[in-house]
Structure formats: structure tokens, C-alpha cells
Amino acid sequence: MKTKSKFSPDQNIIEHVWDHIDCQMHTRRVQPCNVDELWAALQEEWDNMSIAYIQKLYNSILRRIEALCLARGRYMKY
């Protein structure tokens, strides 16, 4: 049985990175007021992300793929 698992966002750890940055952006004391401030804030949040967090996501890839296979490409809670 072929699945579209290669297109599943459940496998893509960058989605968690974007979510993390989004959460950080919403908790900033001062919100960006223009595109230049937004870009600077995004870069700051990106730079502040810990290598340990990225490594944790990277280490989870095999578990994500296994869970996706068990779900036969359908919805999975991850």
C-alpha cells in the first residue's frame, strides 16, 4: 500500500521550529511595527533557539516515521 507519507507535516520537524518561533514572537514584550522590525525579531528568535531543541527534534525523526507507518499515512497525534 502506497501512502503519501512523504508529504505529511508530521514528519517535518521544521513545522515545530516555526511553531516555536511563532510562540516566541507572540510573547515578545514589544511587537514589531514594520517589516524591518519583524525581520530583526524573527532573526533574533531564530538565533536564540537552542541547539538542544533542534537536536531533540532531529532525534525524533525515526519515531515520527515509525508512527506514521503505523498510522498508514493517516492522522497521527505527534
For each residue, the residues with C-beta under 8 A, 3 or more apart:
1: 72
2:
3: 68 72 73
4: 7 8 73
5: 8 11 65 68 69 73
6: 11
7: 4
8: 4 5 11 12 68 73
9: 12 15
10: 64 67 68 76 78
11: 5 6 8 61 64 65 68
12: 8 9 15
13: 16 17 57 58 60 61 64
14: 17 18
15: 9 12 18 19
16: 13 19 20 57
17: 13 14 20 21 49 54 57
18: 14 15 21 22
19: 15 16 22 23
20: 16 17 23 24 49 53
21: 17 18 24 25 42 45 46 49
22: 18 19 25 26
23: 19 20 26 27
24: 20 21 27 28 45 48
25: 21 22 28 31 41 42 45
26: 22 23
27: 23 24
28: 24 25 31 32 41
29:
30:
31: 25 28
32: 28 37 38 40 41
33: 37
34: 37 38
35: 38 39
36: 39 40
37: 32 33 34 40 41
38: 32 34 35 41 42
39: 35 36 42 43
40: 32 36 37 43 44
41: 25 28 32 37 38 44 45
42: 21 25 38 39 45 46
43: 39 40 46 47
44: 40 41 47 48
45: 21 24 25 41 42 48 49
46: 21 42 43 49
47: 43 44
48: 24 44 45
49: 17 20 21 45 46 53 54
50: 53 54
51: 54 55
52: 55 56
53: 20 49 50 56 57
54: 17 49 50 51 57 58
55: 51 52 58 59
56: 52 53 59 60
57: 13 16 17 53 54 60 61
58: 13 54 55 61
59: 55 56
60: 13 56 57 63 64
61: 11 13 57 58 64 65
62: 65 66
63: 60 66 67
64: 10 11 13 60 61 67 68 78
65: 5 11 61 62 68 69
66: 62 63 69 70
67: 10 63 64 70 71 76 78
68: 3 5 8 10 11 64 65 71 73 76
69: 5 65 66 72 73
70: 66 67 76
71: 67 68 74 75 76
72: 1 3 69
73: 3 4 5 8 68 69
74: 71
75: 71
76: 10 67 68 70 71
77:
78: 10 64 67
